[in-house]
Amino acid sequence: MKLNPITVEVIGSAFASTVEEMGEALVRASYSTNIKERRDCSTALFDAEGRMLCQAEHIPMHLGSFIGFVPY
């Protein structure tokens, strides 16, 4: 199946929106002061093989740090 650039952009935006909303839900549900008040957290979306599809940009220091966390 071949995807055109518009479809790729729509899917990418949906993934980005999903991980941003995951981060907001994490902050709202958290009991930790670091997460609740400092928002020191990040979220990411992975496929079934453990490859990262998208990561939220909550904390720039966390970017790329999820790669070694997900076993596959």
CHARMM-style PDB file with segment names, atoms N, HN, CA, C and O in Angstrom:
ATOM      1  N   MET     1       0.844  -1.180   0.000  1.00  0.00      PROA
ATOM      2  CA  MET     1       0.000   0.000   0.000  1.00  0.00      PROA
ATOM      3  C   MET     1       0.886   1.240   0.000  1.00  0.00      PROA
ATOM      4  O   MET     1       1.831   1.338   0.784  1.00  0.00      PROA
ATOM      5  N   LYS     2       0.582   2.164  -0.865  1.00  0.00      PROA
ATOM      6  HN  LYS     2      -0.185   2.084  -1.502  1.00  0.00      PROA
ATOM      7  CA  LYS     2       1.359   3.388  -0.982  1.00  0.00      PROA
ATOM      8  C   LYS     2       0.563   4.556  -0.391  1.00  0.00      PROA
ATOM      9  O   LYS     2      -0.600   4.763  -0.736  1.00  0.00      PROA
ATOM     10  N   LEU     3       1.200   5.311   0.497  1.00  0.00      PROA
ATOM     11  HN  LEU     3       2.145   5.144   0.777  1.00  0.00      PROA
ATOM     12  CA  LEU     3       0.538   6.457   1.130  1.00  0.00      PROA
ATOM     13  C   LEU     3       0.998   7.745   0.472  1.00  0.00      PROA
ATOM     14  O   LEU     3       2.183   7.919   0.187  1.00  0.00      PROA
ATOM     15  N   ASN     4       0.062   8.639   0.234  1.00  0.00      PROA
ATOM     16  HN  ASN     4      -0.900   8.498   0.466  1.00  0.00      PROA
ATOM     17  CA  ASN     4       0.433   9.935  -0.311  1.00  0.00      PROA
ATOM     18  C   ASN     4       0.831  10.874   0.832  1.00  0.00      PROA
ATOM     19  O   ASN     4       0.516  10.581   1.986  1.00  0.00      PROA
ATOM     20  N   PRO     5       1.502  11.976   0.557  1.00  0.00      PROA
ATOM     21  CA  PRO     5       1.977  12.881   1.610  1.00  0.00      PROA
ATOM     22  C   PRO     5       0.869  13.448   2.494  1.00  0.00      PROA
ATOM     23  O   PRO     5       1.092  13.699   3.678  1.00  0.00      PROA
ATOM     24  N   ILE     6      -0.298  13.647   1.943  1.00  0.00      PROA
ATOM     25  HN  ILE     6      -0.480  13.443   0.981  1.00  0.00      PROA
ATOM     26  CA  ILE     6      -1.407  14.190   2.737  1.00  0.00      PROA
ATOM     27  C   ILE     6      -1.856  13.176   3.784  1.00  0.00      PROA
ATOM     28  O   ILE     6      -2.083  13.537   4.939  1.00  0.00      PROA
ATOM     29  N   THR     7      -1.983  11.928   3.393  1.00  0.00      PROA
ATOM     30  HN  THR     7      -1.798  11.635   2.455  1.00  0.00      PROA
ATOM     31  CA  THR     7      -2.372  10.874   4.330  1.00  0.00      PROA
ATOM     32  C   THR     7      -1.327  10.707   5.427  1.00  0.00      PROA
ATOM     33  O   THR     7      -1.667  10.552   6.600  1.00  0.00      PROA
ATOM     34  N   VAL     8      -0.069  10.740   5.044  1.00  0.00      PROA
ATOM     35  HN  VAL     8       0.207  10.867   4.091  1.00  0.00      PROA
ATOM     36  CA  VAL     8       1.016  10.632   6.028  1.00  0.00      PROA
ATOM     37  C   VAL     8       0.942  11.773   7.044  1.00  0.00      PROA
ATOM     38  O   VAL     8       1.126  11.550   8.241  1.00  0.00      PROA
ATOM     39  N   GLU     9       0.678  12.975   6.581  1.00  0.00      PROA
ATOM     40  HN  GLU     9       0.529  13.156   5.610  1.00  0.00      PROA
ATOM     41  CA  GLU     9       0.578  14.132   7.478  1.00  0.00      PROA
ATOM     42  C   GLU     9      -0.624  14.020   8.403  1.00  0.00      PROA
ATOM     43  O   GLU     9      -0.531  14.362   9.582  1.00  0.00      PROA
ATOM     44  N   VAL    10      -1.743  13.550   7.888  1.00  0.00      PROA
ATOM     45  HN  VAL    10      -1.819  13.273   6.931  1.00  0.00      PROA
ATOM     46  CA  VAL    10      -2.947  13.384   8.715  1.00  0.00      PROA
ATOM     47  C   VAL    10      -2.699  12.334   9.803  1.00  0.00      PROA
ATOM     48  O   VAL    10      -3.053  12.551  10.962  1.00  0.00      PROA
ATOM     49  N   ILE    11      -2.099  11.210   9.439  1.00  0.00      PROA
ATOM     50  HN  ILE    11      -1.812  11.034   8.498  1.00  0.00      PROA
ATOM     51  CA  ILE    11      -1.804  10.163  10.419  1.00  0.00      PROA
ATOM     52  C   ILE    11      -0.789  10.656  11.443  1.00  0.00      PROA
ATOM     53  O   ILE    11      -0.945  10.409  12.639  1.00  0.00      PROA
ATOM     54  N   GLY    12       0.243  11.346  10.986  1.00  0.00      PROA
ATOM     55  HN  GLY    12       0.369  11.547  10.015  1.00  0.00      PROA
ATOM     56  CA  GLY    12       1.244  11.896  11.906  1.00  0.00      PROA
ATOM     57  C   GLY    12       0.651  12.895  12.884  1.00  0.00      PROA
ATOM     58  O   GLY    12       1.005  12.897  14.063  1.00  0.00      PROA
ATOM     59  N   SER    13      -0.238  13.732  12.410  1.00  0.00      PROA
ATOM     60  HN  SER    13      -0.526  13.731  11.452  1.00  0.00      PROA
ATOM     61  CA  SER    13      -0.899  14.704  13.290  1.00  0.00      PROA
ATOM     62  C   SER    13      -1.807  14.013  14.297  1.00  0.00      PROA
ATOM     63  O   SER    13      -1.904  14.443  15.447  1.00  0.00      PROA
ATOM     64  N   ALA    14      -2.468  12.949  13.871  1.00  0.00      PROA
ATOM     65  HN  ALA    14      -2.388  12.600  12.938  1.00  0.00      PROA
ATOM     66  CA  ALA    14      -3.319  12.188  14.792  1.00  0.00      PROA
ATOM     67  C   ALA    14      -2.475  11.533  15.884  1.00  0.00      PROA
ATOM     68  O   ALA    14      -2.859  11.535  17.053  1.00  0.00      PROA
ATOM     69  N   PHE    15      -1.324  10.971  15.502  1.00  0.00      PROA
ATOM     70  HN  PHE    15      -1.012  10.969  14.552  1.00  0.00      PROA
ATOM     71  CA  PHE    15      -0.420  10.385  16.497  1.00  0.00      PROA
ATOM     72  C   PHE    15       0.078  11.451  17.473  1.00  0.00      PROA
ATOM     73  O   PHE    15       0.100  11.220  18.682  1.00  0.00      PROA
ATOM     74  N   ALA    16       0.478  12.613  16.959  1.00  0.00      PROA
ATOM     75  HN  ALA    16       0.461  12.800  15.977  1.00  0.00      PROA
ATOM     76  CA  ALA    16       0.971  13.691  17.820  1.00  0.00      PROA
ATOM     77  C   ALA    16      -0.109  14.166  18.781  1.00  0.00      PROA
ATOM     78  O   ALA    16       0.164  14.412  19.956  1.00  0.00      PROA
ATOM     79  N   SER    17      -1.317  14.295  18.291  1.00  0.00      PROA
ATOM     80  HN  SER    17      -1.539  14.095  17.336  1.00  0.00      PROA
ATOM     81  CA  SER    17      -2.432  14.697  19.145  1.00  0.00      PROA
ATOM     82  C   SER    17      -2.702  13.655  20.226  1.00  0.00      PROA
ATOM     83  O   SER    17      -3.006  13.999  21.368  1.00  0.00      PROA
ATOM     84  N   THR    18      -2.591  12.393  19.863  1.00  0.00      PROA
ATOM     85  HN  THR    18      -2.344  12.113  18.935  1.00  0.00      PROA
ATOM     86  CA  THR    18      -2.830  11.306  20.811  1.00  0.00      PROA
ATOM     87  C   THR    18      -1.814  11.332  21.951  1.00  0.00      PROA
ATOM     88  O   THR    18      -2.195  11.235  23.117  1.00  0.00      PROA
ATOM     89  N   VAL    19      -0.529  11.463  21.629  1.00  0.00      PROA
ATOM     90  HN  VAL    19      -0.219  11.541  20.682  1.00  0.00      PROA
ATOM     91  CA  VAL    19       0.484  11.448  22.692  1.00  0.00      PROA
ATOM     92  C   VAL    19       0.423  12.709  23.554  1.00  0.00      PROA
ATOM     93  O   VAL    19       0.732  12.653  24.745  1.00  0.00      PROA
ATOM     94  N   GLU    20       0.033  13.839  22.976  1.00  0.00      PROA
ATOM     95  HN  GLU    20      -0.218  13.884  22.009  1.00  0.00      PROA
ATOM     96  CA  GLU    20      -0.139  15.051  23.782  1.00  0.00      PROA
ATOM     97  C   GLU    20      -1.290  14.873  24.769  1.00  0.00      PROA
ATOM     98  O   GLU    20      -1.182  15.260  25.933  1.00  0.00      PROA
ATOM     99  N   GLU    21      -2.388  14.287  24.302  1.00  0.00      PROA
ATOM    100  HN  GLU    21      -2.476  13.972  23.357  1.00  0.00      PROA
ATOM    101  CA  GLU    21      -3.530  14.042  25.186  1.00  0.00      PROA
ATOM    102  C   GLU    21      -3.194  12.999  26.249  1.00  0.00      PROA
ATOM    103  O   GLU    21      -3.661  13.099  27.383  1.00  0.00      PROA
ATOM    104  N   MET    22      -2.390  12.003  25.891  1.00  0.00      PROA
ATOM    105  HN  MET    22      -2.011  11.922  24.970  1.00  0.00      PROA
ATOM    106  CA  MET    22      -1.932  11.023  26.880  1.00  0.00      PROA
ATOM    107  C   MET    22      -1.161  11.723  27.995  1.00  0.00      PROA
ATOM    108  O   MET    22      -1.328  11.396  29.170  1.00  0.00      PROA
ATOM    109  N   GLY    23      -0.321  12.680  27.628  1.00  0.00      PROA
ATOM    110  HN  GLY    23      -0.185  12.946  26.673  1.00  0.00      PROA
ATOM    111  CA  GLY    23       0.453  13.424  28.626  1.00  0.00      PROA
ATOM    112  C   GLY    23      -0.436  14.244  29.538  1.00  0.00      PROA
ATOM    113  O   GLY    23      -0.202  14.302  30.745  1.00  0.00      PROA
ATOM    114  N   GLU    24      -1.451  14.876  28.978  1.00  0.00      PROA
ATOM    115  HN  GLU    24      -1.641  14.829  27.997  1.00  0.00      PROA
ATOM    116  CA  GLU    24      -2.374  15.657  29.795  1.00  0.00      PROA
ATOM    117  C   GLU    24      -3.158  14.764  30.748  1.00  0.00      PROA
ATOM    118  O   GLU    24      -3.396  15.136  31.898  1.00  0.00      PROA
ATOM    119  N   ALA    25      -3.562  13.582  30.273  1.00  0.00      PROA
ATOM    120  HN  ALA    25      -3.369  13.280  29.340  1.00  0.00      PROA
ATOM    121  CA  ALA    25      -4.271  12.633  31.139  1.00  0.00      PROA
ATOM    122  C   ALA    25      -3.355  12.138  32.256  1.00  0.00      PROA
ATOM    123  O   ALA    25      -3.798  11.953  33.390  1.00  0.00      PROA
ATOM    124  N   LEU    26      -2.086  11.926  31.937  1.00  0.00      PROA
ATOM    125  HN  LEU    26      -1.726  12.077  31.016  1.00  0.00      PROA
ATOM    126  CA  LEU    26      -1.117  11.504  32.950  1.00  0.00      PROA
ATOM    127  C   LEU    26      -0.956  12.560  34.033  1.00  0.00      PROA
ATOM    128  O   LEU    26      -0.911  12.232  35.219  1.00  0.00      PROA
ATOM    129  N   VAL    27      -0.870  13.809  33.640  1.00  0.00      PROA
ATOM    130  HN  VAL    27      -0.906  14.075  32.677  1.00  0.00      PROA
ATOM    131  CA  VAL    27      -0.739  14.903  34.606  1.00  0.00      PROA
ATOM    132  C   VAL    27      -1.993  15.003  35.475  1.00  0.00      PROA
ATOM    133  O   VAL    27      -1.885  15.152  36.692  1.00  0.00      PROA
ATOM    134  N   ARG    28      -3.166  14.924  34.874  1.00  0.00      PROA
ATOM    135  HN  ARG    28      -3.253  14.802  33.885  1.00  0.00      PROA
ATOM    136  CA  ARG    28      -4.409  15.025  35.639  1.00  0.00      PROA
ATOM    137  C   ARG    28      -4.581  13.870  36.620  1.00  0.00      PROA
ATOM    138  O   ARG    28      -5.097  14.073  37.719  1.00  0.00      PROA
ATOM    139  N   ALA    29      -4.164  12.672  36.249  1.00  0.00      PROA
ATOM    140  HN  ALA    29      -3.745  12.507  35.356  1.00  0.00      PROA
ATOM    141  CA  ALA    29      -4.374  11.487  37.084  1.00  0.00      PROA
ATOM    142  C   ALA    29      -3.256  11.232  38.087  1.00  0.00      PROA
ATOM    143  O   ALA    29      -3.376  10.345  38.932  1.00  0.00      PROA
ATOM    144  N   SER    30      -2.186  11.986  38.005  1.00  0.00      PROA
ATOM    145  HN  SER    30      -2.088  12.706  37.319  1.00  0.00      PROA
ATOM    146  CA  SER    30      -0.996  11.697  38.808  1.00  0.00      PROA
ATOM    147  C   SER    30      -1.133  12.132  40.262  1.00  0.00      PROA
ATOM    148  O   SER    30      -1.792  13.122  40.580  1.00  0.00      PROA
ATOM    149  N   TYR    31      -0.488  11.359  41.135  1.00  0.00      PROA
ATOM    150  HN  TYR    31       0.048  10.555  40.877  1.00  0.00      PROA
ATOM    151  CA  TYR    31      -0.354  11.736  42.544  1.00  0.00      PROA
ATOM    152  C   TYR    31       1.025  12.331  42.815  1.00  0.00      PROA
ATOM    153  O   TYR    31       1.229  12.975  43.843  1.00  0.00      PROA
ATOM    154  N   SER    32       1.956  12.124  41.914  1.00  0.00      PROA
ATOM    155  HN  SER    32       1.790  11.600  41.079  1.00  0.00      PROA
ATOM    156  CA  SER    32       3.334  12.582  42.082  1.00  0.00      PROA
ATOM    157  C   SER    32       3.436  14.095  41.884  1.00  0.00      PROA
ATOM    158  O   SER    32       2.893  14.642  40.924  1.00  0.00      PROA
ATOM    159  N   THR    33       4.131  14.757  42.793  1.00  0.00      PROA
ATOM    160  HN  THR    33       4.572  14.312  43.573  1.00  0.00      PROA
ATOM    161  CA  THR    33       4.355  16.200  42.677  1.00  0.00      PROA
ATOM    162  C   THR    33       5.177  16.522  41.439  1.00  0.00      PROA
ATOM    163  O   THR    33       4.932  17.523  40.766  1.00  0.00      PROA
ATOM    164  N   ASN    34       6.151  15.671  41.140  1.00  0.00      PROA
ATOM    165  HN  ASN    34       6.350  14.857  41.687  1.00  0.00      PROA
ATOM    166  CA  ASN    34       6.986  15.915  39.965  1.00  0.00      PROA
ATOM    167  C   ASN    34       6.167  15.937  38.680  1.00  0.00      PROA
ATOM    168  O   ASN    34       6.434  16.728  37.775  1.00  0.00      PROA
ATOM    169  N   ILE    35       5.188  15.080  38.610  1.00  0.00      PROA
ATOM    170  HN  ILE    35       4.970  14.438  39.345  1.00  0.00      PROA
ATOM    171  CA  ILE    35       4.360  15.039  37.398  1.00  0.00      PROA
ATOM    172  C   ILE    35       3.236  16.059  37.475  1.00  0.00      PROA
ATOM    173  O   ILE    35       2.988  16.780  36.509  1.00  0.00      PROA
ATOM    174  N   LYS    36       2.554  16.127  38.611  1.00  0.00      PROA
ATOM    175  HN  LYS    36       2.756  15.540  39.396  1.00  0.00      PROA
ATOM    176  CA  LYS    36       1.376  16.987  38.752  1.00  0.00      PROA
ATOM    177  C   LYS    36       1.726  18.471  38.638  1.00  0.00      PROA
ATOM    178  O   LYS    36       1.063  19.208  37.909  1.00  0.00      PROA
ATOM    179  N   GLU    37       2.754  18.908  39.347  1.00  0.00      PROA
ATOM    180  HN  GLU    37       3.292  18.309  39.940  1.00  0.00      PROA
ATOM    181  CA  GLU    37       3.066  20.340  39.387  1.00  0.00      PROA
ATOM    182  C   GLU    37       4.190  20.736  38.438  1.00  0.00      PROA
ATOM    183  O   GLU    37       4.132  21.791  37.807  1.00  0.00      PROA
ATOM    184  N   ARG    38       5.202  19.901  38.338  1.00  0.00      PROA
ATOM    185  HN  ARG    38       5.250  19.043  38.851  1.00  0.00      PROA
ATOM    186  CA  ARG    38       6.351  20.241  37.488  1.00  0.00      PROA
ATOM    187  C   ARG    38       6.186  19.739  36.062  1.00  0.00      PROA
ATOM    188  O   ARG    38       6.927  20.135  35.163  1.00  0.00      PROA
ATOM    189  N   ARG    39       5.196  18.852  35.863  1.00  0.00      PROA
ATOM    190  HN  ARG    39       4.594  18.530  36.594  1.00  0.00      PROA
ATOM    191  CA  ARG    39       4.929  18.267  34.545  1.00  0.00      PROA
ATOM    192  C   ARG    39       6.175  17.587  33.978  1.00  0.00      PROA
ATOM    193  O   ARG    39       6.467  17.680  32.786  1.00  0.00      PROA
ATOM    194  N   ASP    40       6.902  16.901  34.864  1.00  0.00      PROA
ATOM    195  HN  ASP    40       6.666  16.826  35.833  1.00  0.00      PROA
ATOM    196  CA  ASP    40       8.133  16.212  34.495  1.00  0.00      PROA
ATOM    197  C   ASP    40       7.783  14.796  34.027  1.00  0.00      PROA
ATOM    198  O   ASP    40       7.991  13.820  34.748  1.00  0.00      PROA
ATOM    199  N   CYS    41       7.254  14.706  32.818  1.00  0.00      PROA
ATOM    200  HN  CYS    41       7.085  15.499  32.232  1.00  0.00      PROA
ATOM    201  CA  CYS    41       6.857  13.417  32.255  1.00  0.00      PROA
ATOM    202  C   CYS    41       6.824  13.532  30.737  1.00  0.00      PROA
ATOM    203  O   CYS    41       6.805  14.627  30.175  1.00  0.00      PROA
ATOM    204  N   SER    42       6.818  12.396  30.108  1.00  0.00      PROA
ATOM    205  HN  SER    42       6.833  11.506  30.565  1.00  0.00      PROA
ATOM    206  CA  SER    42       6.682  12.332  28.651  1.00  0.00      PROA
ATOM    207  C   SER    42       5.863  11.108  28.294  1.00  0.00      PROA
ATOM    208  O   SER    42       5.760  10.164  29.077  1.00  0.00      PROA
ATOM    209  N   THR    43       5.289  11.131  27.116  1.00  0.00      PROA
ATOM    210  HN  THR    43       5.372  11.898  26.479  1.00  0.00      PROA
ATOM    211  CA  THR    43       4.520   9.998  26.627  1.00  0.00      PROA
ATOM    212  C   THR    43       4.948   9.692  25.195  1.00  0.00      PROA
ATOM    213  O   THR    43       5.446  10.562  24.481  1.00  0.00      PROA
ATOM    214  N   ALA    44       4.744   8.449  24.793  1.00  0.00      PROA
ATOM    215  HN  ALA    44       4.339   7.742  25.373  1.00  0.00      PROA
ATOM    216  CA  ALA    44       5.103   8.034  23.438  1.00  0.00      PROA
ATOM    217  C   ALA    44       4.144   6.944  22.977  1.00  0.00      PROA
ATOM    218  O   ALA    44       3.460   6.312  23.782  1.00  0.00      PROA
ATOM    219  N   LEU    45       4.110   6.743  21.683  1.00  0.00      PROA
ATOM    220  HN  LEU    45       4.666   7.256  21.030  1.00  0.00      PROA
ATOM    221  CA  LEU    45       3.265   5.733  21.062  1.00  0.00      PROA
ATOM    222  C   LEU    45       4.167   4.769  20.294  1.00  0.00      PROA
ATOM    223  O   LEU    45       5.009   5.189  19.500  1.00  0.00      PROA
ATOM    224  N   PHE    46       3.981   3.467  20.540  1.00  0.00      PROA
ATOM    225  HN  PHE    46       3.297   3.125  21.185  1.00  0.00      PROA
ATOM    226  CA  PHE    46       4.804   2.441  19.910  1.00  0.00      PROA
ATOM    227  C   PHE    46       3.932   1.482  19.114  1.00  0.00      PROA
ATOM    228  O   PHE    46       2.742   1.336  19.396  1.00  0.00      PROA
ATOM    229  N   ASP    47       4.523   0.828  18.120  1.00  0.00      PROA
ATOM    230  HN  ASP    47       5.489   0.947  17.891  1.00  0.00      PROA
ATOM    231  CA  ASP    47       3.786  -0.206  17.398  1.00  0.00      PROA
ATOM    232  C   ASP    47       4.004  -1.546  18.083  1.00  0.00      PROA
ATOM    233  O   ASP    47       4.692  -1.618  19.101  1.00  0.00      PROA
ATOM    234  N   ALA    48       3.427  -2.602  17.538  1.00  0.00      PROA
ATOM    235  HN  ALA    48       2.868  -2.544  16.711  1.00  0.00      PROA
ATOM    236  CA  ALA    48       3.485  -3.926  18.152  1.00  0.00      PROA
ATOM    237  C   ALA    48       4.901  -4.498  18.187  1.00  0.00      PROA
ATOM    238  O   ALA    48       5.183  -5.392  18.985  1.00  0.00      PROA
ATOM    239  N   GLU    49       5.782  -4.002  17.342  1.00  0.00      PROA
ATOM    240  HN  GLU    49       5.552  -3.276  16.694  1.00  0.00      PROA
ATOM    241  CA  GLU    49       7.158  -4.496  17.304  1.00  0.00      PROA
ATOM    242  C   GLU    49       8.103  -3.664  18.167  1.00  0.00      PROA
ATOM    243  O   GLU    49       9.311  -3.899  18.165  1.00  0.00      PROA
ATOM    244  N   GLY    50       7.564  -2.696  18.903  1.00  0.00      PROA
ATOM    245  HN  GLY    50       6.583  -2.505  18.905  1.00  0.00      PROA
ATOM    246  CA  GLY    50       8.380  -1.886  19.803  1.00  0.00      PROA
ATOM    247  C   GLY    50       9.026  -0.669  19.169  1.00  0.00      PROA
ATOM    248  O   GLY    50       9.867  -0.026  19.797  1.00  0.00      PROA
ATOM    249  N   ARG    51       8.658  -0.339  17.955  1.00  0.00      PROA
ATOM    250  HN  ARG    51       7.974  -0.861  17.445  1.00  0.00      PROA
ATOM    251  CA  ARG    51       9.209   0.850  17.297  1.00  0.00      PROA
ATOM    252  C   ARG    51       8.404   2.078  17.694  1.00  0.00      PROA
ATOM    253  O   ARG    51       7.174   2.046  17.715  1.00  0.00      PROA
ATOM    254  N   MET    52       9.107   3.160  18.010  1.00  0.00      PROA
ATOM    255  HN  MET    52      10.106   3.187  17.993  1.00  0.00      PROA
ATOM    256  CA  MET    52       8.424   4.393  18.401  1.00  0.00      PROA
ATOM    257  C   MET    52       7.808   5.054  17.176  1.00  0.00      PROA
ATOM    258  O   MET    52       8.478   5.288  16.171  1.00  0.00      PROA
ATOM    259  N   LEU    53       6.508   5.352  17.283  1.00  0.00      PROA
ATOM    260  HN  LEU    53       5.963   5.162  18.100  1.00  0.00      PROA
ATOM    261  CA  LEU    53       5.801   6.026  16.203  1.00  0.00      PROA
ATOM    262  C   LEU    53       5.782   7.526  16.416  1.00  0.00      PROA
ATOM    263  O   LEU    53       5.924   8.299  15.468  1.00  0.00      PROA
ATOM    264  N   CYS    54       5.605   7.939  17.669  1.00  0.00      PROA
ATOM    265  HN  CYS    54       5.489   7.311  18.439  1.00  0.00      PROA
ATOM    266  CA  CYS    54       5.507   9.364  17.976  1.00  0.00      PROA
ATOM    267  C   CYS    54       5.787   9.580  19.464  1.00  0.00      PROA
ATOM    268  O   CYS    54       5.432   8.748  20.298  1.00  0.00      PROA
ATOM    269  N   GLN    55       6.417  10.686  19.780  1.00  0.00      PROA
ATOM    270  HN  GLN    55       6.705  11.362  19.103  1.00  0.00      PROA
ATOM    271  CA  GLN    55       6.671  11.041  21.172  1.00  0.00      PROA
ATOM    272  C   GLN    55       6.244  12.480  21.397  1.00  0.00      PROA
ATOM    273  O   GLN    55       6.510  13.356  20.574  1.00  0.00      PROA
ATOM    274  N   ALA    56       5.576  12.716  22.526  1.00  0.00      PROA
ATOM    275  HN  ALA    56       5.360  12.004  23.194  1.00  0.00      PROA
ATOM    276  CA  ALA    56       5.132  14.070  22.856  1.00  0.00      PROA
ATOM    277  C   ALA    56       6.337  14.927  23.236  1.00  0.00      PROA
ATOM    278  O   ALA    56       7.365  14.412  23.675  1.00  0.00      PROA
ATOM    279  N   GLU    57       6.199  16.208  23.065  1.00  0.00      PROA
ATOM    280  HN  GLU    57       5.364  16.626  22.708  1.00  0.00      PROA
ATOM    281  CA  GLU    57       7.290  17.137  23.342  1.00  0.00      PROA
ATOM    282  C   GLU    57       7.103  17.836  24.686  1.00  0.00      PROA
ATOM    283  O   GLU    57       7.283  19.050  24.789  1.00  0.00      PROA
ATOM    284  N   HSD    58       6.745  17.074  25.712  1.00  0.00      PROA
ATOM    285  HN  HSD    58       6.599  16.088  25.629  1.00  0.00      PROA
ATOM    286  CA  HSD    58       6.528  17.672  27.030  1.00  0.00      PROA
ATOM    287  C   HSD    58       7.826  18.213  27.619  1.00  0.00      PROA
ATOM    288  O   HSD    58       7.897  19.384  27.994  1.00  0.00      PROA
ATOM    289  N   ILE    59       8.835  17.384  27.701  1.00  0.00      PROA
ATOM    290  HN  ILE    59       8.778  16.433  27.396  1.00  0.00      PROA
ATOM    291  CA  ILE    59      10.128  17.762  28.260  1.00  0.00      PROA
ATOM    292  C   ILE    59      11.189  17.459  27.191  1.00  0.00      PROA
ATOM    293  O   ILE    59      11.388  16.292  26.854  1.00  0.00      PROA
ATOM    294  N   PRO    60      11.867  18.464  26.657  1.00  0.00      PROA
ATOM    295  CA  PRO    60      12.856  18.196  25.595  1.00  0.00      PROA
ATOM    296  C   PRO    60      13.959  17.224  26.014  1.00  0.00      PROA
ATOM    297  O   PRO    60      14.505  16.506  25.175  1.00  0.00      PROA
ATOM    298  N   MET    61      14.286  17.197  27.297  1.00  0.00      PROA
ATOM    299  HN  MET    61      13.843  17.780  27.978  1.00  0.00      PROA
ATOM    300  CA  MET    61      15.330  16.298  27.769  1.00  0.00      PROA
ATOM    301  C   MET    61      14.921  14.828  27.592  1.00  0.00      PROA
ATOM    302  O   MET    61      15.789  13.963  27.474  1.00  0.00      PROA
ATOM    303  N   HSD    62      13.628  14.538  27.571  1.00  0.00      PROA
ATOM    304  HN  HSD    62      12.923  15.240  27.667  1.00  0.00      PROA
ATOM    305  CA  HSD    62      13.140  13.169  27.450  1.00  0.00      PROA
ATOM    306  C   HSD    62      13.114  12.671  26.009  1.00  0.00      PROA
ATOM    307  O   HSD    62      12.955  11.471  25.783  1.00  0.00      PROA
ATOM    308  N   LEU    63      13.264  13.549  25.039  1.00  0.00      PROA
ATOM    309  HN  LEU    63      13.393  14.524  25.222  1.00  0.00      PROA
ATOM    310  CA  LEU    63      13.139  13.135  23.642  1.00  0.00      PROA
ATOM    311  C   LEU    63      14.160  12.055  23.306  1.00  0.00      PROA
ATOM    312  O   LEU    63      15.358  12.225  23.536  1.00  0.00      PROA
ATOM    313  N   GLY    64      13.684  10.968  22.770  1.00  0.00      PROA
ATOM    314  HN  GLY    64      12.712  10.830  22.583  1.00  0.00      PROA
ATOM    315  CA  GLY    64      14.551   9.854  22.392  1.00  0.00      PROA
ATOM    316  C   GLY    64      14.874   8.896  23.519  1.00  0.00      PROA
ATOM    317  O   GLY    64      15.542   7.888  23.288  1.00  0.00      PROA
ATOM    318  N   SER    65      14.422   9.176  24.732  1.00  0.00      PROA
ATOM    319  HN  SER    65      13.880   9.995  24.919  1.00  0.00      PROA
ATOM    320  CA  SER    65      14.795   8.325  25.864  1.00  0.00      PROA
ATOM    321  C   SER    65      13.940   7.070  25.982  1.00  0.00      PROA
ATOM    322  O   SER    65      14.292   6.165  26.738  1.00  0.00      PROA
ATOM    323  N   PHE    66      12.839   6.990  25.267  1.00  0.00      PROA
ATOM    324  HN  PHE    66      12.553   7.725  24.652  1.00  0.00      PROA
ATOM    325  CA  PHE    66      11.946   5.831  25.372  1.00  0.00      PROA
ATOM    326  C   PHE    66      12.443   4.626  24.577  1.00  0.00      PROA
ATOM    327  O   PHE    66      11.977   3.510  24.805  1.00  0.00      PROA
ATOM    328  N   ILE    67      13.359   4.824  23.671  1.00  0.00      PROA
ATOM    329  HN  ILE    67      13.737   5.731  23.487  1.00  0.00      PROA
ATOM    330  CA  ILE    67      13.747   3.770  22.742  1.00  0.00      PROA
ATOM    331  C   ILE    67      14.218   2.510  23.455  1.00  0.00      PROA
ATOM    332  O   ILE    67      13.892   1.408  23.014  1.00  0.00      PROA
ATOM    333  N   GLY    68      14.966   2.635  24.530  1.00  0.00      PROA
ATOM    334  HN  GLY    68      15.231   3.530  24.888  1.00  0.00      PROA
ATOM    335  CA  GLY    68      15.469   1.463  25.230  1.00  0.00      PROA
ATOM    336  C   GLY    68      14.527   0.881  26.260  1.00  0.00      PROA
ATOM    337  O   GLY    68      14.865  -0.126  26.882  1.00  0.00      PROA
ATOM    338  N   PHE    69      13.358   1.469  26.471  1.00  0.00      PROA
ATOM    339  HN  PHE    69      13.083   2.287  25.965  1.00  0.00      PROA
ATOM    340  CA  PHE    69      12.437   1.047  27.510  1.00  0.00      PROA
ATOM    341  C   PHE    69      11.455  -0.040  27.099  1.00  0.00      PROA
ATOM    342  O   PHE    69      10.992  -0.808  27.942  1.00  0.00      PROA
ATOM    343  N   VAL    70      11.142  -0.110  25.841  1.00  0.00      PROA
ATOM    344  HN  VAL    70      11.518   0.514  25.156  1.00  0.00      PROA
ATOM    345  CA  VAL    70      10.072  -1.007  25.385  1.00  0.00      PROA
ATOM    346  C   VAL    70      10.684  -2.306  24.868  1.00  0.00      PROA
ATOM    347  O   VAL    70      11.402  -2.307  23.867  1.00  0.00      PROA
ATOM    348  N   PRO    71      10.397  -3.410  25.555  1.00  0.00      PROA
ATOM    349  CA  PRO    71      10.900  -4.705  25.066  1.00  0.00      PROA
ATOM    350  C   PRO    71      10.079  -5.167  23.868  1.00  0.00      PROA
ATOM    351  O   PRO    71       8.890  -4.865  23.770  1.00  0.00      PROA
ATOM    352  N   TYR    72      10.694  -5.875  22.990  1.00  0.00      PROA
ATOM    353  HN  TYR    72      11.660  -6.121  23.070  1.00  0.00      PROA
ATOM    354  CA  TYR    72       9.971  -6.424  21.836  1.00  0.00      PROA
ATOM    355  C   TYR    72      10.411  -7.821  21.539  1.00  0.00      PROA
ATOM    356  OT1 TYR    72       9.910  -8.440  20.600  1.00  0.00      PROA
TER     357      TYR     72
END
